[in-house]
Amino acid sequence: MRKRVLIALPLVIVLAVVLWEALGHDTPAGQPPVANITAATLSAFDREFDQAADQARVIVLLSPT
């Protein structure tokens, strides 16, 4: 059973990545695209974040490590 899982899991992950790329991943209408925050864009992000103080805001940090 464990051997099947070890074989199937990478295949499922590869399939998911292939489908994600093939089907596309556009931002829904009315929603701003995901922001890539760098040192150069941090001040603009900070201003936008502060302007939306009356709305719910979520920051998600993703790291490959």
Secondary structure, 3 states (H helix, E strand, C coil): CHHHHHHHHHHHHHHHHHHHHHHCCCCCCCCCCCCCCCCCCHHHHHHHHHHCCCCCCCCCCCCCC
